[in-house]
């Protein structure tokens, strides 16, 4: 006798319920889910610069926070000019918030993950 299968659809994964800015972020989230690593998408913004009136003029919001590792992850698969800008923001983040751990994944890192784990590399926004 064959067991009866449930007709309910499977529960969506967290990565299926988030509006990511880029497909690379969704793929990274799926990789984290595969390894059962809890993640949060853009949970914290850090003020990096203020004007003379004290208003924030530059803010940085890392893509992911991994609570188990107390670490932020920024994914960048953008052109070199924008990568340089992100690097500058991360340097400033480390100056102002030395206890905050933030790693940047560059395009080569992302592509290496795609190749190693056979992830779909759909470049459109998710």
N, CA, C and O atoms as a GROMACS GRO file, in nm:
protein
  504
    1UNK      N    1   0.084  -0.118   0.000
    1UNK     CA    2   0.000   0.000   0.000
    1UNK      C    3   0.089   0.125   0.000
    1UNK      O    4   0.181   0.137   0.081
    2UNK      N    5   0.062   0.213  -0.089
    2UNK     CA    6   0.140   0.336  -0.104
    2UNK      C    7   0.084   0.444  -0.012
    2UNK      O    8  -0.036   0.466  -0.010
    3UNK      N    9   0.174   0.512   0.065
    3UNK     CA   10   0.124   0.620   0.151
    3UNK      C   11   0.066   0.733   0.067
    3UNK      O   12   0.115   0.764  -0.042
    4UNK      N   13  -0.039   0.792   0.119
    4UNK     CA   14  -0.104   0.903   0.049
    4UNK      C   15  -0.021   1.030   0.065
    4UNK      O   16   0.019   1.064   0.176
    5UNK      N   17   0.003   1.098  -0.044
    5UNK     CA   18   0.079   1.222  -0.041
    5UNK      C   19  -0.012   1.340  -0.010
    5UNK      O   20  -0.129   1.344  -0.048
    6UNK      N   21   0.046   1.434   0.061
    6UNK     CA   22  -0.028   1.555   0.094
    6UNK      C   23  -0.050   1.637  -0.033
    6UNK      O   24   0.038   1.645  -0.119
    7UNK      N   25  -0.167   1.696  -0.044
    7UNK     CA   26  -0.196   1.781  -0.160
    7UNK      C   27  -0.162   1.927  -0.131
    7UNK      O   28  -0.174   2.012  -0.219
    8UNK      N   29  -0.119   1.956  -0.006
    8UNK     CA   30  -0.080   2.093   0.027
    8UNK      C   31   0.052   2.125  -0.039
    8UNK      O   32   0.142   2.041  -0.041
    9UNK      N   33   0.065   2.246  -0.093
    9UNK     CA   34   0.195   2.284  -0.149
    9UNK      C   35   0.297   2.299  -0.036
    9UNK      O   36   0.260   2.329   0.077
   10UNK      N   37   0.425   2.279  -0.066
   10UNK     CA   38   0.527   2.294   0.038
   10UNK      C   39   0.533   2.438   0.087
   10UNK      O   40   0.500   2.532   0.015
   11UNK      N   41   0.576   2.452   0.212
   11UNK     CA   42   0.592   2.586   0.270
   11UNK      C   43   0.696   2.662   0.190
   11UNK      O   44   0.801   2.606   0.156
   12UNK      N   45   0.671   2.789   0.160
   12UNK     CA   46   0.773   2.864   0.087
   12UNK      C   47   0.896   2.888   0.175
   12UNK      O   48   0.885   2.906   0.297
   13UNK      N   49   1.010   2.889   0.113
   13UNK     CA   50   1.134   2.922   0.183
   13UNK      C   51   1.138   3.074   0.205
   13UNK      O   52   1.074   3.148   0.131
   14UNK      N   53   1.211   3.118   0.306
   14UNK     CA   54   1.222   3.264   0.326
   14UNK      C   55   1.268   3.336   0.199
   14UNK      O   56   1.222   3.447   0.172
   15UNK      N   57   1.358   3.275   0.123
   15UNK     CA   58   1.408   3.340   0.001
   15UNK      C   59   1.300   3.357  -0.104
   15UNK      O   60   1.316   3.437  -0.196
   16UNK      N   61   1.189   3.282  -0.092
   16UNK     CA   62   1.078   3.295  -0.187
   16UNK      C   63   0.985   3.410  -0.149
   16UNK      O   64   0.899   3.449  -0.229
   17UNK      N   65   1.001   3.464  -0.030
   17UNK     CA   66   0.907   3.565   0.018
   17UNK      C   67   0.969   3.705   0.026
   17UNK      O   68   0.900   3.800   0.065
   18UNK      N   69   1.095   3.719  -0.009
   18UNK     CA   70   1.166   3.847   0.001
   18UNK      C   71   1.181   3.907  -0.139
   18UNK      O   72   1.211   3.836  -0.235
   19UNK      N   73   1.161   4.037  -0.149
   19UNK     CA   74   1.186   4.108  -0.275
   19UNK      C   75   1.332   4.154  -0.277
   19UNK      O   76   1.364   4.263  -0.230
   20UNK      N   77   1.418   4.071  -0.332
   20UNK     CA   78   1.560   4.103  -0.340
   20UNK      C   79   1.584   4.205  -0.451
   20UNK      O   80   1.509   4.212  -0.548
   21UNK      N   81   1.690   4.284  -0.434
   21UNK     CA   82   1.725   4.383  -0.536
   21UNK      C   83   1.789   4.316  -0.658
   21UNK      O   84   1.775   4.365  -0.770
   22UNK      N   85   1.857   4.203  -0.637
   22UNK     CA   86   1.929   4.134  -0.746
   22UNK      C   87   1.914   3.983  -0.731
   22UNK      O   88   1.900   3.931  -0.620
   23UNK      N   89   1.916   3.914  -0.844
   23UNK     CA   90   1.906   3.768  -0.844
   23UNK      C   91   2.020   3.705  -0.766
   23UNK      O   92   2.002   3.600  -0.704
   24UNK      N   93   2.138   3.767  -0.768
   24UNK     CA   94   2.253   3.712  -0.696
   24UNK      C   95   2.224   3.705  -0.546
   24UNK      O   96   2.271   3.614  -0.478
   25UNK      N   97   2.147   3.799  -0.493
   25UNK     CA   98   2.111   3.797  -0.351
   25UNK      C   99   2.018   3.681  -0.321
   25UNK      O  100   2.033   3.614  -0.219
   26UNK      N  101   1.923   3.655  -0.409
   26UNK     CA  102   1.831   3.542  -0.390
   26UNK      C  103   1.909   3.410  -0.392
   26UNK      O  104   1.884   3.322  -0.310
   27UNK      N  105   2.002   3.397  -0.485
   27UNK     CA  106   2.081   3.274  -0.493
   27UNK      C  107   2.167   3.255  -0.369
   27UNK      O  108   2.182   3.143  -0.320
   28UNK      N  109   2.223   3.363  -0.317
   28UNK     CA  110   2.302   3.354  -0.195
   28UNK      C  111   2.213   3.312  -0.078
   28UNK      O  112   2.253   3.230   0.004
   29UNK      N  113   2.093   3.367  -0.070
   29UNK     CA  114   1.998   3.330   0.036
   29UNK      C  115   1.962   3.182   0.026
   29UNK      O  116   1.952   3.114   0.128
   30UNK      N  117   1.944   3.132  -0.095
   30UNK     CA  118   1.911   2.990  -0.113
   30UNK      C  119   2.026   2.900  -0.069
   30UNK      O  120   2.004   2.793  -0.013
   31UNK      N  121   2.147   2.944  -0.095
   31UNK     CA  122   2.263   2.869  -0.050
   31UNK      C  123   2.266   2.864   0.104
   31UNK      O  124   2.292   2.760   0.162
   32UNK      N  125   2.241   2.977   0.167
   32UNK     CA  126   2.236   2.981   0.313
   32UNK      C  127   2.127   2.889   0.366
   32UNK      O  128   2.148   2.817   0.464
   33UNK      N  129   2.011   2.891   0.302
   33UNK     CA  130   1.900   2.804   0.345
   33UNK      C  131   1.936   2.656   0.329
   33UNK      O  132   1.904   2.575   0.416
   34UNK      N  133   2.004   2.622   0.221
   34UNK     CA  134   2.045   2.485   0.199
   34UNK      C  135   2.129   2.435   0.316
   34UNK      O  136   2.115   2.320   0.360
   35UNK      N  137   2.217   2.521   0.365
   35UNK     CA  138   2.303   2.485   0.478
   35UNK      C  139   2.241   2.521   0.613
   35UNK      O  140   2.309   2.517   0.716
   36UNK      N  141   2.114   2.556   0.612
   36UNK     CA  142   2.037   2.587   0.734
   36UNK      C  143   2.103   2.697   0.816
   36UNK      O  144   2.110   2.690   0.939
   37UNK      N  145   2.151   2.800   0.745
   37UNK     CA  146   2.209   2.916   0.810
   37UNK      C  147   2.102   3.025   0.812
   37UNK      O  148   2.055   3.070   0.708
   38UNK      N  149   2.065   3.067   0.930
   38UNK     CA  150   1.964   3.172   0.944
   38UNK      C  151   2.019   3.302   0.889
   38UNK      O  152   2.136   3.335   0.910
   39UNK      N  153   1.935   3.378   0.819
   39UNK     CA  154   1.977   3.505   0.762
   39UNK      C  155   1.863   3.605   0.770
   39UNK      O  156   1.745   3.570   0.781
   40UNK      N  157   1.902   3.731   0.765
   40UNK     CA  158   1.807   3.842   0.758
   40UNK      C  159   1.850   3.930   0.642
   40UNK      O  160   1.970   3.953   0.622
   41UNK      N  161   1.752   3.979   0.567
   41UNK     CA  162   1.783   4.062   0.450
   41UNK      C  163   1.773   4.211   0.486
   41UNK      O  164   1.667   4.258   0.528
   42UNK      N  165   1.882   4.282   0.470
   42UNK     CA  166   1.891   4.426   0.492
   42UNK      C  167   1.824   4.473   0.622
   42UNK      O  168   1.741   4.563   0.619
   43UNK      N  169   1.860   4.411   0.737
   43UNK     CA  170   1.791   4.447   0.861
   43UNK      C  171   1.841   4.576   0.926
   43UNK      O  172   1.771   4.636   1.008
   44UNK      N  173   1.963   4.620   0.890
   44UNK     CA  174   2.025   4.732   0.961
   44UNK      C  175   2.089   4.828   0.862
   44UNK      O  176   2.154   4.786   0.766
   45UNK      N  177   2.069   4.956   0.887
   45UNK     CA  178   2.139   5.060   0.810
   45UNK      C  179   2.232   5.133   0.905
   45UNK      O  180   2.198   5.163   1.019
   46UNK      N  181   2.351   5.162   0.856
   46UNK     CA  182   2.452   5.231   0.935
   46UNK      C  183   2.474   5.370   0.878
   46UNK      O  184   2.500   5.386   0.758
   47UNK      N  185   2.464   5.471   0.963
   47UNK     CA  186   2.491   5.608   0.922
   47UNK      C  187   2.642   5.625   0.908
   47UNK      O  188   2.718   5.595   1.001
   48UNK      N  189   2.686   5.674   0.791
   48UNK     CA  190   2.828   5.690   0.765
   48UNK      C  191   2.874   5.835   0.765
   48UNK      O  192   2.987   5.865   0.804
   49UNK      N  193   2.787   5.925   0.722
   49UNK     CA  194   2.823   6.067   0.718
   49UNK      C  195   2.703   6.152   0.751
   49UNK      O  196   2.589   6.116   0.724
   50UNK      N  197   2.732   6.269   0.812
   50UNK     CA  198   2.628   6.366   0.844
   50UNK      C  199   2.673   6.503   0.797
   50UNK      O  200   2.793   6.531   0.789
   51UNK      N  201   2.576   6.589   0.767
   51UNK     CA  202   2.610   6.726   0.730
   51UNK      C  203   2.621   6.812   0.856
   51UNK      O  204   2.608   6.761   0.968
   52UNK      N  205   2.644   6.940   0.839
   52UNK     CA  206   2.664   7.031   0.952
   52UNK      C  207   2.542   7.037   1.044
   52UNK      O  208   2.556   7.066   1.163
   53UNK      N  209   2.424   7.010   0.989
   53UNK     CA  210   2.301   7.012   1.070
   53UNK      C  211   2.276   6.880   1.142
   53UNK      O  212   2.182   6.869   1.221
   54UNK      N  213   2.359   6.780   1.115
   54UNK     CA  214   2.342   6.650   1.178
   54UNK      C  215   2.255   6.554   1.098
   54UNK      O  216   2.229   6.442   1.143
   55UNK      N  217   2.209   6.597   0.980
   55UNK     CA  218   2.128   6.508   0.896
   55UNK      C  219   2.220   6.407   0.826
   55UNK      O  220   2.330   6.440   0.783
   56UNK      N  221   2.172   6.285   0.816
   56UNK     CA  222   2.250   6.179   0.752
   56UNK      C  223   2.262   6.207   0.603
   56UNK      O  224   2.162   6.230   0.535
   57UNK      N  225   2.383   6.206   0.553
   57UNK     CA  226   2.407   6.227   0.410
   57UNK      C  227   2.455   6.100   0.340
   57UNK      O  228   2.450   6.091   0.217
   58UNK      N  229   2.501   6.002   0.418
   58UNK     CA  230   2.542   5.874   0.360
   58UNK      C  231   2.512   5.763   0.458
   58UNK      O  232   2.544   5.772   0.577
   59UNK      N  233   2.451   5.658   0.406
   59UNK     CA  234   2.410   5.544   0.487
   59UNK      C  235   2.446   5.417   0.411
   59UNK      O  236   2.447   5.414   0.288
   60UNK      N  237   2.476   5.311   0.485
   60UNK     CA  238   2.512   5.182   0.424
   60UNK      C  239   2.425   5.074   0.485
   60UNK      O  240   2.416   5.060   0.607
   61UNK      N  241   2.360   4.996   0.398
   61UNK     CA  242   2.274   4.885   0.441
   61UNK      C  243   2.327   4.757   0.380
   61UNK      O  244   2.301   4.729   0.262
   62UNK      N  245   2.402   4.677   0.456
   62UNK     CA  246   2.452   4.549   0.402
   62UNK      C  247   2.336   4.458   0.363
   62UNK      O  248   2.227   4.466   0.420
   63UNK      N  249   2.359   4.373   0.264
   63UNK     CA  250   2.254   4.286   0.211
   63UNK      C  251   2.202   4.185   0.313
   63UNK      O  252   2.081   4.165   0.324
   64UNK      N  253   2.292   4.122   0.386
   64UNK     CA  254   2.252   4.012   0.476
   64UNK      C  255   2.313   4.029   0.614
   64UNK      O  256   2.420   4.087   0.631
   65UNK      N  257   2.241   3.977   0.712
   65UNK     CA  258   2.295   3.961   0.847
   65UNK      C  259   2.280   3.815   0.884
   65UNK      O  260   2.172   3.758   0.868
   66UNK      N  261   2.388   3.754   0.934
   66UNK     CA  262   2.387   3.615   0.978
   66UNK      C  263   2.396   3.613   1.129
   66UNK      O  264   2.506   3.624   1.184
   67UNK      N  265   2.282   3.600   1.198
   67UNK     CA  266   2.283   3.610   1.345
   67UNK      C  267   2.376   3.512   1.413
   67UNK      O  268   2.442   3.548   1.511
   68UNK      N  269   2.385   3.389   1.365
   68UNK     CA  270   2.470   3.288   1.430
   68UNK      C  271   2.617   3.326   1.426
   68UNK      O  272   2.695   3.281   1.509
   69UNK      N  273   2.655   3.408   1.329
   69UNK     CA  274   2.794   3.449   1.313
   69UNK      C  275   2.816   3.595   1.350
   69UNK      O  276   2.929   3.645   1.348
   70UNK      N  277   2.707   3.664   1.385
   70UNK     CA  278   2.712   3.807   1.414
   70UNK      C  279   2.792   3.879   1.305
   70UNK      O  280   2.886   3.953   1.333
   71UNK      N  281   2.750   3.855   1.180
   71UNK     CA  282   2.824   3.907   1.066
   71UNK      C  283   2.728   3.956   0.958
   71UNK      O  284   2.624   3.896   0.933
   72UNK      N  285   2.767   4.067   0.895
   72UNK     CA  286   2.695   4.120   0.780
   72UNK      C  287   2.769   4.079   0.653
   72UNK      O  288   2.891   4.065   0.652
   73UNK      N  289   2.690   4.059   0.546
   73UNK     CA  290   2.746   4.021   0.416
   73UNK      C  291   2.692   4.119   0.312
   73UNK      O  292   2.572   4.146   0.307
   74UNK      N  293   2.782   4.170   0.231
   74UNK     CA  294   2.745   4.256   0.118
   74UNK      C  295   2.782   4.182  -0.010
   74UNK      O  296   2.897   4.141  -0.027
   75UNK      N  297   2.685   4.166  -0.100
   75UNK     CA  298   2.708   4.099  -0.227
   75UNK      C  299   2.722   4.207  -0.333
   75UNK      O  300   2.637   4.296  -0.343
   76UNK      N  301   2.827   4.201  -0.412
   76UNK     CA  302   2.840   4.296  -0.522
   76UNK      C  303   2.885   4.224  -0.648
   76UNK      O  304   2.991   4.162  -0.652
   77UNK      N  305   2.801   4.233  -0.750
   77UNK     CA  306   2.836   4.179  -0.881
   77UNK      C  307   2.833   4.293  -0.982
   77UNK      O  308   2.809   4.273  -1.101
   78UNK      N  309   2.857   4.413  -0.932
   78UNK     CA  310   2.846   4.533  -1.014
   78UNK      C  311   2.976   4.569  -1.082
   78UNK      O  312   3.078   4.504  -1.062
   79UNK      N  313   2.971   4.675  -1.164
   79UNK     CA  314   3.092   4.719  -1.233
   79UNK      C  315   3.194   4.777  -1.135
   79UNK      O  316   3.160   4.810  -1.021
   80UNK      N  317   3.318   4.788  -1.180
   80UNK     CA  318   3.428   4.824  -1.092
   80UNK      C  319   3.410   4.961  -1.026
   80UNK      O  320   3.448   4.979  -0.911
   81UNK      N  321   3.352   5.056  -1.096
   81UNK     CA  322   3.331   5.189  -1.038
   81UNK      C  323   3.242   5.181  -0.914
   81UNK      O  324   3.269   5.244  -0.812
   82UNK      N  325   3.135   5.102  -0.924
   82UNK     CA  326   3.045   5.087  -0.809
   82UNK      C  327   3.107   5.002  -0.699
   82UNK      O  328   3.079   5.024  -0.581
   83UNK      N  329   3.191   4.906  -0.735
   83UNK     CA  330   3.262   4.824  -0.636
   83UNK      C  331   3.354   4.913  -0.553
   83UNK      O  332   3.362   4.899  -0.431
   84UNK      N  333   3.423   5.005  -0.620
   84UNK     CA  334   3.512   5.098  -0.549
   84UNK      C  335   3.433   5.181  -0.449
   84UNK      O  336   3.480   5.204  -0.337
   85UNK      N  337   3.314   5.225  -0.486
   85UNK     CA  338   3.227   5.302  -0.396
   85UNK      C  339   3.185   5.218  -0.275
   85UNK      O  340   3.184   5.266  -0.162
   86UNK      N  341   3.150   5.092  -0.300
   86UNK     CA  342   3.112   5.002  -0.190
   86UNK      C  343   3.230   4.976  -0.098
   86UNK      O  344   3.215   4.974   0.025
   87UNK      N  345   3.348   4.955  -0.155
   87UNK     CA  346   3.467   4.933  -0.073
   87UNK      C  347   3.490   5.053   0.020
   87UNK      O  348   3.524   5.036   0.137
   88UNK      N  349   3.471   5.172  -0.033
   88UNK     CA  350   3.487   5.294   0.046
   88UNK      C  351   3.386   5.296   0.162
   88UNK      O  352   3.421   5.333   0.274
   89UNK      N  353   3.263   5.258   0.133
   89UNK     CA  354   3.160   5.255   0.238
   89UNK      C  355   3.194   5.153   0.347
   89UNK      O  356   3.174   5.179   0.466
   90UNK      N  357   3.246   5.038   0.306
   90UNK     CA  358   3.281   4.936   0.405
   90UNK      C  359   3.399   4.980   0.489
   90UNK      O  360   3.403   4.955   0.610
   91UNK      N  361   3.496   5.047   0.428
   91UNK     CA  362   3.608   5.102   0.507
   91UNK      C  363   3.556   5.202   0.610
   91UNK      O  364   3.599   5.202   0.725
   92UNK      N  365   3.463   5.288   0.568
   92UNK     CA  366   3.405   5.387   0.659
   92UNK      C  367   3.325   5.318   0.770
   92UNK      O  368   3.330   5.359   0.886
   93UNK      N  369   3.252   5.215   0.734
   93UNK     CA  370   3.177   5.137   0.833
   93UNK      C  371   3.271   5.083   0.940
   93UNK      O  372   3.242   5.092   1.060
   94UNK      N  373   3.383   5.028   0.898
   94UNK     CA  374   3.480   4.970   0.992
   94UNK      C  375   3.543   5.077   1.081
   94UNK      O  376   3.576   5.052   1.197
   95UNK      N  377   3.561   5.198   1.026
   95UNK     CA  378   3.615   5.308   1.108
   95UNK      C  379   3.516   5.351   1.215
   95UNK      O  380   3.553   5.371   1.331
   96UNK      N  381   3.389   5.365   1.176
   96UNK     CA  382   3.288   5.417   1.269
   96UNK      C  383   3.229   5.311   1.362
   96UNK      O  384   3.189   5.341   1.474
   97UNK      N  385   3.225   5.187   1.315
   97UNK     CA  386   3.166   5.077   1.391
   97UNK      C  387   3.265   4.961   1.396
   97UNK      O  388   3.243   4.859   1.330
   98UNK      N  389   3.374   4.974   1.472
   98UNK     CA  390   3.480   4.871   1.469
   98UNK      C  391   3.434   4.733   1.518
   98UNK      O  392   3.498   4.633   1.485
   99UNK      N  393   3.326   4.726   1.594
   99UNK     CA  394   3.278   4.597   1.643
   99UNK      C  395   3.184   4.526   1.545
   99UNK      O  396   3.147   4.411   1.567
  100UNK      N  397   3.147   4.593   1.437
  100UNK     CA  398   3.058   4.534   1.338
  100UNK      C  399   3.142   4.456   1.236
  100UNK      O  400   3.234   4.510   1.175
  101UNK      N  401   3.108   4.329   1.221
  101UNK     CA  402   3.178   4.244   1.125
  101UNK      C  403   3.102   4.245   0.993
  101UNK      O  404   2.983   4.213   0.989
  102UNK      N  405   3.170   4.281   0.885
  102UNK     CA  406   3.107   4.287   0.753
  102UNK      C  407   3.205   4.234   0.649
  102UNK      O  408   3.319   4.280   0.640
  103UNK      N  409   3.158   4.138   0.572
  103UNK     CA  410   3.239   4.081   0.463
  103UNK      C  411   3.173   4.118   0.330
  103UNK      O  412   3.050   4.124   0.320
  104UNK      N  413   3.256   4.141   0.230
  104UNK     CA  414   3.204   4.171   0.097
  104UNK      C  415   3.233   4.053   0.006
  104UNK      O  416   3.344   4.001   0.003
  105UNK      N  417   3.130   4.012  -0.071
  105UNK     CA  418   3.146   3.909  -0.171
  105UNK      C  419   3.151   3.978  -0.306
  105UNK      O  420   3.053   4.040  -0.347
  106UNK      N  421   3.265   3.970  -0.373
  106UNK     CA  422   3.282   4.031  -0.504
  106UNK      C  423   3.227   3.940  -0.613
  106UNK      O  424   3.190   3.826  -0.586
  107UNK      N  425   3.222   3.991  -0.735
  107UNK     CA  426   3.170   3.913  -0.846
  107UNK      C  427   3.242   3.779  -0.860
  107UNK      O  428   3.178   3.676  -0.883
  108UNK      N  429   3.373   3.778  -0.845
  108UNK     CA  430   3.449   3.652  -0.859
  108UNK      C  431   3.408   3.552  -0.751
  108UNK      O  432   3.400   3.432  -0.778
  109UNK      N  433   3.380   3.601  -0.628
  109UNK     CA  434   3.335   3.513  -0.519
  109UNK      C  435   3.198   3.455  -0.550
  109UNK      O  436   3.173   3.336  -0.532
  110UNK      N  437   3.110   3.542  -0.598
  110UNK     CA  438   2.974   3.500  -0.632
  110UNK      C  439   2.978   3.396  -0.745
  110UNK      O  440   2.913   3.292  -0.736
  111UNK      N  441   3.054   3.425  -0.850
  111UNK     CA  442   3.061   3.331  -0.963
  111UNK      C  443   3.123   3.198  -0.921
  111UNK      O  444   3.085   3.093  -0.972
  112UNK      N  445   3.218   3.203  -0.828
  112UNK     CA  446   3.277   3.081  -0.776
  112UNK      C  447   3.171   2.996  -0.704
  112UNK      O  448   3.168   2.874  -0.719
  113UNK      N  449   3.086   3.061  -0.626
  113UNK     CA  450   2.977   2.989  -0.558
  113UNK      C  451   2.880   2.930  -0.659
  113UNK      O  452   2.836   2.816  -0.646
  114UNK      N  453   2.846   3.009  -0.761
  114UNK     CA  454   2.754   2.961  -0.865
  114UNK      C  455   2.810   2.835  -0.930
  114UNK      O  456   2.738   2.738  -0.950
  115UNK      N  457   2.939   2.838  -0.964
  115UNK     CA  458   3.002   2.723  -1.029
  115UNK      C  459   3.011   2.604  -0.934
  115UNK      O  460   2.977   2.491  -0.970
  116UNK      N  461   3.058   2.629  -0.812
  116UNK     CA  462   3.083   2.521  -0.716
  116UNK      C  463   2.955   2.449  -0.678
  116UNK      O  464   2.953   2.327  -0.667
  117UNK      N  465   2.846   2.525  -0.658
  117UNK     CA  466   2.722   2.466  -0.609
  117UNK      C  467   2.616   2.450  -0.715
  117UNK      O  468   2.503   2.410  -0.686
  118UNK      N  469   2.651   2.482  -0.840
  118UNK     CA  470   2.555   2.463  -0.950
  118UNK      C  471   2.431   2.548  -0.936
  118UNK      O  472   2.321   2.506  -0.973
  119UNK      N  473   2.447   2.667  -0.884
  119UNK     CA  474   2.333   2.756  -0.868
  119UNK      C  475   2.296   2.816  -1.004
  119UNK      O  476   2.382   2.841  -1.088
  120UNK      N  477   2.166   2.839  -1.023
  120UNK     CA  478   2.124   2.911  -1.142
  120UNK      C  479   2.177   3.052  -1.133
  120UNK      O  480   2.172   3.113  -1.027
  121UNK      N  481   2.228   3.103  -1.241
  121UNK     CA  482   2.283   3.238  -1.243
  121UNK      C  483   2.196   3.327  -1.330
  121UNK      O  484   2.238   3.372  -1.436
  122UNK      N  485   2.073   3.352  -1.282
  122UNK     CA  486   1.982   3.443  -1.354
  122UNK      C  487   2.015   3.584  -1.309
  122UNK      O  488   2.002   3.616  -1.191
  123UNK      N  489   2.056   3.668  -1.402
  123UNK     CA  490   2.104   3.802  -1.366
  123UNK      C  491   1.990   3.902  -1.345
  123UNK      O  492   2.015   4.013  -1.298
  124UNK      N  493   1.867   3.865  -1.379
  124UNK     CA  494   1.761   3.963  -1.360
  124UNK      C  495   1.732   3.979  -1.212
  124UNK      O  496   1.761   3.890  -1.132
  125UNK      N  497   1.674   4.092  -1.176
  125UNK     CA  498   1.637   4.116  -1.037
  125UNK      C  499   1.532   4.016  -0.996
  125UNK      O  500   1.448   3.974  -1.076
  126UNK      N  501   1.540   3.979  -0.866
  126UNK     CA  502   1.452   3.874  -0.817
  126UNK      C  503   1.323   3.920  -0.770
  126UNK      O  504   1.241   3.839  -0.727
   0.00000   0.00000   0.00000
